[in-house]
Amino acid sequence: MSVLSGKKILLGVTAGIAAYKSSYLVRLFVKAGAEVKVVMTPAAKDFVTPLTLSTLSKNPVVSSFYDKDQDNELWNSHVELALWADLMLIAPLTANTMAKMTEGVCDNLLMATYLSAKSDVYFAPAMDLDMYQHDTTRKNIETLTERGHKMIPPGTGELASGLEGEGRMAEPEDIFRFIEDDIRSGLPLLGKKVLITAGPTYEAIDPVRFVGNHSSGKMGYSLAQEAARLGAHVYLISGPTSLPVEHSGIERINVVSAEEMYQATHRYVDDMDIAIFSAAVSDFRPKVVSTEKIKKAKDADQHMTLELVRTKDILASVGKIKKSGQFIVGFALETENEFENARSKMTEKNLDMIVLNSLRDKGAGFKSDTNKISILVSDGRVIDFELKVKEEVAEDIFNEIIKNIHA
């Protein structure tokens, strides 16, 4: 799996002969599982066609603020493009556009997008030998790298002028590897294995009915996405939910009942570095499961008694076999004595951290896109957070996990 899987890459193409290589770059990124959008300078279209790049990227290619050939002139927002991107790459980067970047000259859509960029910026210079060696170019490269932009060094070889020397844009495969290696070096969970349980469990009453709960699985799936983004290989043990898996670093194991989740957990947990138990596991299941659909009683006064028995405590069972170096996180959804109950749960089940949310907090809990949590750590610390969307909550949780495993 490439670390570029799931990344949103904004490729800027400028007017150099090496622009033809941009089509190979797009193909490599897409094959790795990235989503690619291309912004060209108007003159770059003389070297490679927007049709080629849009076909390969499966996204429209833009080069101006609006399309004058369309009756309905739609605005191409440089701000939206810049905010969309996880990273921006300008390849090839000509001496002309490089000079504009250093001086902030904003005379086309690509430059407006660059000046709005919040993500990491990579650039691959491409120019003739004397241009590349010129003092002005050297100074411009120094300025860009001082800003934190990352240069992909050009190669040495035959140039468009017929000269031999430095200035040839790096080959697409080398650019791809450079960005992969750079991202990989900054991933705090690279090489880690993370187990996450998510969603509800359904405990069968008969072939068509079950005992369950209102968990949507959104919190667990957000955690899985964040762990994969941070470089981990994720084993997502999921109860019934319609949520999709959106990262190739996530391996989903589908289960239905608490017993199935218990068995799946113990199949994988021994090899895990981190395990997070965010699933809403049923505490009880019917003692007897009917093999046939239970018929509705004809007598309106009759009622049915359903005898329940406890399910296995997955979290407690993992706490008992926790190995040195493993980091175990539980969730506590409470309605009263929240902090006291959460601390007791953390101690009793041998957890390193517990995430507490209360049904008293508006916008927290099941079926919501938001959550409001407090994190309790085994060393006694408590960290409170404001109401946030669950994707941001997942970031907060992993920030605390990473602080603790690297402490």
RAZI-V690279 format. One record per residue. N is the residue number from 1. RES is the residue in one small letter. NEAR is the number of other C-alpha atoms within 12 Angstrom. Layout:
((N:RES:NEAR) (N:RES:NEAR))
This chain:
((1:m:23) (2:s:29) (3:v:35) (4:l:36) (5:s:31) (6:g:31) (7:k:33) (8:k:32) (9:i:40) (10:l:46) (11:l:49) (12:g:51) (13:v:50) (14:t:43) (15:a:35) (16:g:37) (17:i:29) (18:a:35) (19:a:42) (20:y:28) (21:k:33) (22:s:48) (23:s:34) (24:y:26) (25:l:41) (26:v:40) (27:r:27) (28:l:30) (29:f:37) (30:v:31) (31:k:22) (32:a:27) (33:g:24) (34:a:33) (35:e:31) (36:v:41) (37:k:43) (38:v:49) (39:v:47) (40:m:44) (41:t:40) (42:p:28) (43:a:25) (44:a:34) (45:k:28) (46:d:18) (47:f:24) (48:v:29) (49:t:29) (50:p:32) (51:l:18) (52:t:24) (53:l:36) (54:s:27) (55:t:19) (56:l:26) (57:s:32) (58:k:21) (59:n:23) (60:p:23) (61:v:37) (62:v:35) (63:s:37) (64:s:30) (65:f:26) (66:y:19) (67:d:18) (68:k:13) (69:d:9) (70:q:9) (71:d:8) (72:n:9) (73:e:12) (74:l:14) (75:w:18) (76:n:24) (77:s:22) (78:h:30) (79:v:21) (80:e:19) (81:l:37) (82:a:34) (83:l:22) (84:w:23) (85:a:32) (86:d:28) (87:l:35) (88:m:40) (89:l:45) (90:i:45) (91:a:50) (92:p:46) (93:l:47) (94:t:37) (95:a:35) (96:n:27) (97:t:42) (98:m:43) (99:a:25) (100:k:26) (101:m:34) (102:t:27) (103:e:17) (104:g:21) (105:v:19) (106:c:21) (107:d:21) (108:n:30) (109:l:36) (110:l:47) (111:m:38) (112:a:30) (113:t:41) (114:y:43) (115:l:26) (116:s:25) (117:a:29) (118:k:22) (119:s:25) (120:d:29) (121:v:36) (122:y:38) (123:f:40) (124:a:47) (125:p:47) (126:a:45) (127:m:42) (128:d:32) (129:l:27) (130:d:21) (131:m:26) (132:y:32) (133:q:21) (134:h:17) (135:d:13) (136:t:18) (137:t:30) (138:r:22) (139:k:19) (140:n:31) (141:i:35) (142:e:19) (143:t:22) (144:l:29) (145:t:22) (146:e:13) (147:r:16) (148:g:16) (149:h:30) (150:k:28) (151:m:35) (152:i:36) (153:p:28) (154:p:33) (155:g:25) (156:t:20) (157:g:21) (158:e:17) (159:l:25) (160:a:19) (161:s:16) (162:g:11) (163:l:17) (164:e:17) (165:g:23) (166:e:25) (167:g:38) (168:r:38) (169:m:41) (170:a:32) (171:e:31) (172:p:30) (173:e:22) (174:d:21) (175:i:34) (176:f:34) (177:r:22) (178:f:26) (179:i:35) (180:e:28) (181:d:18) (182:d:22) (183:i:28) (184:r:23) (185:s:16) (186:g:15) (187:l:23) (188:p:23) (189:l:31) (190:l:26) (191:g:22) (192:k:28) (193:k:31) (194:v:45) (195:l:48) (196:i:50) (197:t:52) (198:a:43) (199:g:42) (200:p:39) (201:t:38) (202:y:36) (203:e:36) (204:a:29) (205:i:27) (206:d:21) (207:p:16) (208:v:16) (209:r:18) (210:f:27) (211:v:29) (212:g:27) (213:n:25) (214:h:22) (215:s:33) (216:s:31) (217:g:38) (218:k:40) (219:m:47) (220:g:47) (221:y:43) (222:s:40) (223:l:46) (224:a:48) (225:q:41) (226:e:36) (227:a:44) (228:a:42) (229:r:39) (230:l:37) (231:g:34) (232:a:38) (233:h:35) (234:v:44) (235:y:41) (236:l:48) (237:i:46) (238:s:46) (239:g:41) (240:p:34) (241:t:29) (242:s:16) (243:l:23) (244:p:22) (245:v:29) (246:e:24) (247:h:35) (248:s:29) (249:g:35) (250:i:35) (251:e:29) (252:r:31) (253:i:27) (254:n:29) (255:v:28) (256:v:31) (257:s:36) (258:a:39) (259:e:26) (260:e:28) (261:m:40) (262:y:31) (263:q:22) (264:a:28) (265:t:37) (266:h:27) (267:r:17) (268:y:26) (269:v:36) (270:d:26) (271:d:24) (272:m:30) (273:d:32) (274:i:42) (275:a:49) (276:i:46) (277:f:47) (278:s:43) (279:a:49) (280:a:41) (281:v:43) (282:s:34) (283:d:25) (284:f:28) (285:r:27) (286:p:26) (287:k:18) (288:v:19) (289:v:22) (290:s:18) (291:t:13) (292:e:13) (293:k:14) (294:i:18) (295:k:15) (296:k:11) (297:a:10) (298:k:9) (299:d:9) (300:a:8) (301:d:8) (302:q:9) (303:h:11) (304:m:14) (305:t:10) (306:l:19) (307:e:14) (308:l:19) (309:v:16) (310:r:17) (311:t:25) (312:k:22) (313:d:27) (314:i:34) (315:l:41) (316:a:25) (317:s:23) (318:v:36) (319:g:31) (320:k:19) (321:i:19) (322:k:26) (323:k:20) (324:s:17) (325:g:17) (326:q:29) (327:f:38) (328:i:43) (329:v:45) (330:g:47) (331:f:41) (332:a:38) (333:l:32) (334:e:24) (335:t:18) (336:e:16) (337:n:17) (338:e:26) (339:f:29) (340:e:17) (341:n:23) (342:a:35) (343:r:32) (344:s:21) (345:k:31) (346:m:31) (347:t:26) (348:e:21) (349:k:29) (350:n:28) (351:l:37) (352:d:39) (353:m:43) (354:i:45) (355:v:45) (356:l:41) (357:n:38) (358:s:27) (359:l:22) (360:r:18) (361:d:25) (362:k:18) (363:g:21) (364:a:31) (365:g:38) (366:f:30) (367:k:21) (368:s:23) (369:d:26) (370:t:27) (371:n:37) (372:k:35) (373:i:40) (374:s:34) (375:i:37) (376:l:37) (377:v:34) (378:s:28) (379:d:17) (380:g:17) (381:r:17) (382:v:20) (383:i:23) (384:d:22) (385:f:27) (386:e:21) (387:l:24) (388:k:25) (389:v:24) (390:k:34) (391:e:27) (392:e:25) (393:v:35) (394:a:37) (395:e:25) (396:d:30) (397:i:40) (398:f:37) (399:n:22) (400:e:29) (401:i:36) (402:i:24) (403:k:16) (404:n:23) (405:i:23) (406:h:13) (407:a:8))
